[in-house]
Amino acid sequence: MSSPEHTPVRTAEADPDAAAGPAPEAGFDLHSYVPTLVVNLANQLWRVGAAFYRENYGVGMVEVRLLLHLDRHAGQTASDIARTAELDKAAVSRGLAALESGGLVRLEKDLRGGGRRRVTLSGKGRRLCHSIAAASLERQAWILGELTPEEVAHLSELLRRLHGRVAHLNDNRNFGAARLNAAPRDGEVLD
Protein backbone atom coordinates (compact mmCIF):
# COMPACT_ATOMS: atom_id res chain seq x y z
CA MET A 1 0.00 0.00 0.00
CA SER A 2 1.09 3.54 -0.60
CA SER A 3 0.85 6.31 1.90
CA PRO A 4 -0.89 9.62 1.13
CA GLU A 5 2.55 11.28 0.98
CA HIS A 6 3.85 8.81 -1.61
CA THR A 7 1.69 8.03 -4.61
CA PRO A 8 3.49 5.78 -7.08
CA VAL A 9 3.94 7.20 -10.57
CA ARG A 10 2.60 5.01 -13.36
CA THR A 11 5.12 4.59 -16.14
CA ALA A 12 4.79 2.79 -19.46
CA GLU A 13 7.53 0.37 -18.40
CA ALA A 14 5.90 -0.52 -15.09
CA ASP A 15 2.30 -0.33 -16.32
CA PRO A 16 1.56 -0.68 -20.05
CA ASP A 17 -1.88 0.91 -19.48
CA ALA A 18 -0.12 4.16 -18.50
CA ALA A 19 1.11 4.58 -22.08
CA ALA A 20 -2.47 4.71 -23.30
CA GLY A 21 -3.18 7.74 -21.11
CA PRO A 22 -6.56 8.53 -19.61
CA ALA A 23 -9.64 6.95 -21.09
CA PRO A 24 -11.13 9.26 -23.74
CA GLU A 25 -14.50 9.30 -22.02
CA ALA A 26 -12.87 10.82 -18.94
CA GLY A 27 -12.47 14.19 -20.65
CA PHE A 28 -14.27 13.82 -23.97
CA ASP A 29 -17.55 15.67 -24.37
CA LEU A 30 -19.12 14.80 -27.71
CA HIS A 31 -21.51 17.77 -27.37
CA SER A 32 -18.64 20.26 -27.36
CA TYR A 33 -16.41 18.39 -29.84
CA VAL A 34 -16.11 20.87 -32.72
CA PRO A 35 -16.13 18.32 -35.59
CA THR A 36 -19.39 16.86 -34.24
CA LEU A 37 -20.93 20.32 -33.86
CA VAL A 38 -20.01 21.19 -37.45
CA VAL A 39 -21.26 17.86 -38.86
CA ASN A 40 -24.51 18.08 -36.89
CA LEU A 41 -25.09 21.63 -38.13
CA ALA A 42 -24.32 20.60 -41.71
CA ASN A 43 -26.67 17.60 -41.44
CA GLN A 44 -29.45 19.77 -40.04
CA LEU A 45 -28.96 22.39 -42.77
CA TRP A 46 -28.99 19.62 -45.39
CA ARG A 47 -32.22 18.07 -44.01
CA VAL A 48 -34.20 21.31 -43.72
CA GLY A 49 -32.78 22.58 -47.01
CA ALA A 50 -33.70 19.36 -48.81
CA ALA A 51 -37.29 19.61 -47.59
CA PHE A 52 -37.52 23.30 -48.54
CA TYR A 53 -36.00 22.99 -52.02
CA ARG A 54 -37.89 19.79 -52.84
CA GLU A 55 -41.22 21.31 -51.78
CA ASN A 56 -40.69 24.73 -53.40
CA TYR A 57 -38.52 23.97 -56.44
CA GLY A 58 -38.83 20.23 -57.07
CA VAL A 59 -35.11 19.58 -56.68
CA GLY A 60 -32.96 18.07 -53.95
CA MET A 61 -29.86 19.45 -52.28
CA VAL A 62 -27.37 17.88 -54.70
CA GLU A 63 -29.27 19.38 -57.63
CA VAL A 64 -29.33 22.77 -55.86
CA ARG A 65 -25.56 22.61 -55.37
CA LEU A 66 -25.08 21.61 -59.00
CA LEU A 67 -27.26 24.44 -60.32
CA LEU A 68 -25.50 27.04 -58.19
CA HIS A 69 -22.10 25.65 -59.13
CA LEU A 70 -22.85 25.56 -62.86
CA ASP A 71 -24.06 29.15 -62.77
CA ARG A 72 -20.48 30.14 -61.91
CA HIS A 73 -18.58 27.32 -63.65
CA ALA A 74 -20.32 26.51 -66.92
CA GLY A 75 -18.80 23.95 -69.26
CA GLN A 76 -17.21 21.67 -66.69
CA THR A 77 -17.30 17.89 -66.97
CA ALA A 78 -18.94 15.76 -64.28
CA SER A 79 -15.48 14.90 -62.90
CA ASP A 80 -14.53 18.58 -62.79
CA ILE A 81 -17.75 19.38 -60.96
CA ALA A 82 -17.25 16.60 -58.41
CA ARG A 83 -13.74 17.83 -57.66
CA THR A 84 -14.37 21.58 -57.56
CA ALA A 85 -17.78 21.43 -55.83
CA GLU A 86 -16.51 18.76 -53.41
CA LEU A 87 -19.35 16.37 -54.20
CA ASP A 88 -19.34 12.60 -54.60
CA LYS A 89 -18.95 11.56 -58.26
CA ALA A 90 -21.92 9.20 -58.12
CA ALA A 91 -24.10 11.93 -56.58
CA VAL A 92 -23.00 14.34 -59.33
CA SER A 93 -23.85 11.78 -62.01
CA ARG A 94 -27.32 11.11 -60.55
CA GLY A 95 -27.95 14.82 -60.00
CA LEU A 96 -26.95 15.74 -63.55
CA ALA A 97 -29.19 13.00 -64.94
CA ALA A 98 -32.13 14.42 -62.96
CA LEU A 99 -31.36 17.97 -64.08
CA GLU A 100 -30.99 16.88 -67.69
CA SER A 101 -34.30 15.00 -67.65
CA GLY A 102 -35.95 18.15 -66.26
CA GLY A 103 -34.48 20.26 -69.05
CA LEU A 104 -32.38 22.27 -66.59
CA VAL A 105 -28.95 21.45 -68.02
CA ARG A 106 -27.45 20.61 -71.39
CA LEU A 107 -24.69 18.05 -71.78
CA GLU A 108 -22.53 18.59 -74.85
CA LYS A 109 -19.69 16.42 -76.15
CA ASP A 110 -16.25 17.66 -75.20
CA LEU A 111 -14.39 18.66 -78.34
CA ARG A 112 -11.26 16.99 -76.95
CA GLY A 113 -13.05 13.62 -77.13
CA GLY A 114 -12.78 10.81 -74.66
CA GLY A 115 -16.53 10.52 -74.23
CA ARG A 116 -16.59 13.37 -71.75
CA ARG A 117 -19.46 15.81 -71.83
CA ARG A 118 -19.47 19.42 -70.75
CA VAL A 119 -22.39 20.68 -68.69
CA THR A 120 -24.13 24.04 -68.98
CA LEU A 121 -27.37 25.43 -67.60
CA SER A 122 -30.31 25.74 -69.98
CA GLY A 123 -32.35 28.95 -69.92
CA LYS A 124 -34.88 27.18 -67.71
CA GLY A 125 -32.06 25.97 -65.44
CA ARG A 126 -30.57 29.46 -65.16
CA ARG A 127 -33.95 30.97 -64.19
CA LEU A 128 -34.48 28.26 -61.57
CA CYS A 129 -30.93 28.73 -60.31
CA HIS A 130 -31.39 32.47 -59.84
CA SER A 131 -34.67 31.93 -57.98
CA ILE A 132 -33.00 29.35 -55.72
CA ALA A 133 -30.01 31.67 -55.15
CA ALA A 134 -32.31 34.50 -54.01
CA ALA A 135 -34.18 32.18 -51.63
CA SER A 136 -30.87 30.76 -50.35
CA LEU A 137 -29.59 34.23 -49.51
CA GLU A 138 -32.82 35.01 -47.63
CA ARG A 139 -32.51 31.74 -45.69
CA GLN A 140 -28.86 32.49 -44.89
CA ALA A 141 -29.80 35.97 -43.64
CA TRP A 142 -32.37 34.43 -41.31
CA ILE A 143 -29.93 31.78 -40.02
CA LEU A 144 -27.27 34.41 -39.32
CA GLY A 145 -29.75 36.99 -38.01
CA GLU A 146 -28.56 36.57 -34.42
CA LEU A 147 -25.00 37.51 -35.38
CA THR A 148 -23.51 40.94 -36.01
CA PRO A 149 -21.93 41.61 -39.42
CA GLU A 150 -18.51 41.39 -37.73
CA GLU A 151 -19.39 37.99 -36.24
CA VAL A 152 -20.59 36.75 -39.63
CA ALA A 153 -17.31 37.86 -41.24
CA HIS A 154 -15.33 36.25 -38.41
CA LEU A 155 -17.33 33.01 -38.63
CA SER A 156 -16.79 32.86 -42.39
CA GLU A 157 -13.06 33.41 -41.98
CA LEU A 158 -12.81 30.76 -39.24
CA LEU A 159 -14.69 28.22 -41.34
CA ARG A 160 -12.45 28.89 -44.36
CA ARG A 161 -9.35 28.46 -42.21
CA LEU A 162 -10.63 25.22 -40.67
CA HIS A 163 -11.57 23.92 -44.12
CA GLY A 164 -8.01 24.51 -45.27
CA ARG A 165 -6.55 22.68 -42.26
CA VAL A 166 -8.91 19.71 -42.50
CA ALA A 167 -7.74 19.15 -46.07
CA HIS A 168 -4.33 18.25 -44.57
CA LEU A 169 -5.50 16.46 -41.43
CA ASN A 170 -4.44 13.00 -42.55
CA ASP A 171 -0.99 14.24 -43.58
CA ASN A 172 0.01 13.83 -39.92
CA ARG A 173 -0.30 10.14 -39.17
CA ASN A 174 0.89 10.44 -35.55
CA PHE A 175 -2.49 11.32 -34.02
CA GLY A 176 -3.30 8.75 -31.38
CA ALA A 177 -0.22 6.66 -32.19
CA ALA A 178 0.40 5.73 -28.54
CA ARG A 179 -3.21 4.66 -28.16
CA LEU A 180 -3.15 2.70 -31.42
CA ASN A 181 0.01 0.88 -30.34
CA ALA A 182 -1.56 0.06 -26.97
CA ALA A 183 -4.89 -1.05 -28.45
CA PRO A 184 -5.54 -4.76 -28.86
CA ARG A 185 -5.18 -6.11 -32.41
CA ASP A 186 -7.76 -8.38 -34.01
CA GLY A 187 -7.80 -11.64 -32.09
CA GLU A 188 -5.33 -10.38 -29.48
CA VAL A 189 -6.25 -10.84 -25.84
CA LEU A 190 -4.72 -8.45 -23.34
CA ASP A 191 -4.03 -9.48 -19.74
Order of alpha helices (4+ residues) and beta strands (2+ residues): alpha-alpha-alpha-alpha-beta-alpha-alpha-beta-beta-alpha-alpha-alpha
